[in-house]
Amino acid sequence: MSDQNPVFIPGPTNIPDRLRAAMQVQTRDHRAPDFVETFAPVLEDTKRVFGTTSGTVITFPASGTGGWEAAICNTLSPGDKVLVARYGMFSHRWIDLCQRHDLDVHVIECPWGAGAPADKFEAALTEDKARDIKAVLVTHNETATGVKSDIAAVRAAMDAASHPAMMFVDCVSSLASMEFCMDDWGVDIAVSGSQKGFMLTTGMAILGVSPKALAAMETARLPRTFFDFSDMMAANASGGFPYTPPLQLIYGMRESLKMLFEEGLESVYARHFRLAEGVRRAVDGLGLKLVAESPALYSDTVSAIYVPDGFDSNALTDQAFNAYGVSFGIGLGEMNGKAFRIGHLGSLTDVMVLSGLATIEMAMADLDYPVELGSGVAAAQDYFRSHRAALVKTAA
Ligand SMILES: *Cc1c(COP(=O)(O)O)cnc(C)c1O
C-alpha cells in the first residue's frame, strides 16, 4: 500500500496536503477568544455550501450517522410517523436508526438502482388525511448504488399533497460536490459530514436546520443530550461549544471552505460532473453497466458498476488492493459480490481518475474479465481531452 495512491472509495476521501497541514494545530483553549474568531465564521460560511440563508448550521463531533440521530431526536417523539424509501444501504441504515428510536416508519421499497419515488411519496402523503406523517426522509445521493435523487421533485410532491411534514435529507456524499439548494428545495434538515466533499478526516457531523425544524424542538420528546440542538446553539451563539470541540477539524473546515470558495462552488460541481462523466465513458468503453437505472439518476460522486455475470466484485476489489495498493468501494448489501464502486469525489483531478481506471482494468485483466486493456481509459481520455478543465487552482 502506498500513501501516494489515491483512494477511490466514496468516503472518506483523499485529504489534500493543504488540509492535512491546516489540521496540524497544537491544543488550544476552546474557551479563549481566538476560538470564537475561528469557529463562528465556519458556521456562517457553511451556509453557502448548503444553499441556505434562513437555516442554521449545527455541527457535532460525530460521523454522518450521528447527524442522522441528531436530526431525528431533536424534532420527533416516540411513535411519530415518518415516510422513507429504501433504495440502498444508506437509506436502509437510516430506516434502521428510526426504528430503533421507536418511530413508526412507513417504508416504500424500491429497487436498488432507483431513486426517491416522488410519485409514491405524493400518494402516501395524500392518503394521510390525518396528517400523521411528521417527516419525509430522503437520501440525496445513495452511495451504495451511485444514485442521485431529485430533491426538488420530492418537495413538489409534498406541496402537491399540501402536506405539512418536514423534509430531512441525507447529503453526506453530495454536499460540497454536487449542487445542494436547501432553501429552494424546502429542506428542513440536511445532514452531512466532514469526510467526503469537505475532504477532511471523519469526525464532524454537519447539519443545516430550517426554522421549521427548530420550532419542532418545542414538542419533540425523543431523548437527547449530546445531540441537543438547543444546547449547541446556545453555546454557539457566543462562539463557544457545550463540550470539548474537535478543534483540529474546525481548523480543517475553515481551510476546506476557503479551498471550495477559491475554486468556486460552481467549478467544484462542474469538476465533479466532468470526473464522473469520464468514469461513465470508461464503464461504457469496458462494456460494463452502472447500477443506476437511468442517466437522470447518475451520481457525480460515486459510480456503482456491475461486474459481468459469473464474476465476483469482491475478488476484483481485493485484487486491486492486493496487487496494486488501490482501494475501490465494495458492493454493499444487496450489491455485495455483484457490483463495485468507484468513488470520484473530493480532492481529485482528471489525471488521478485515469490512474484509478487504469488500475481497475489491470485487476480485471488479472482475473480474466472479458475486457480489453485500455478500452475504459481511452474512453475517459477522449472525454477529458475534449472537455478540458481550465487549469485553475482546483481543490485537489
Ligand atoms: C458516508 C455516508 C453516510 C455517513 O456515514 P458515516 O460513516 O456515519 O459518516 C451517510 N449517508 C450516506 C449517503 C453516506 O454516503
The ligand as an ORCA input file, in Angstrom:
! r2SCAN-3c Opt
* xyz 0 1
  C     -20.947      8.145      4.237
  C     -22.423      8.251      4.296
  C     -23.126      8.396      5.498
  C     -22.484      8.551      6.846
  O     -21.751      7.558      7.282
  P     -20.748      7.756      8.495
  O     -19.845      6.595      8.311
  O     -21.571      7.679      9.734
  O     -20.095      9.080      8.347
  C     -24.487      8.562      5.457
  N     -25.151      8.581      4.308
  C     -24.538      8.460      3.133
  C     -25.342      8.536      1.883
  C     -23.151      8.290      3.084
  O     -22.533      8.179      1.902
*
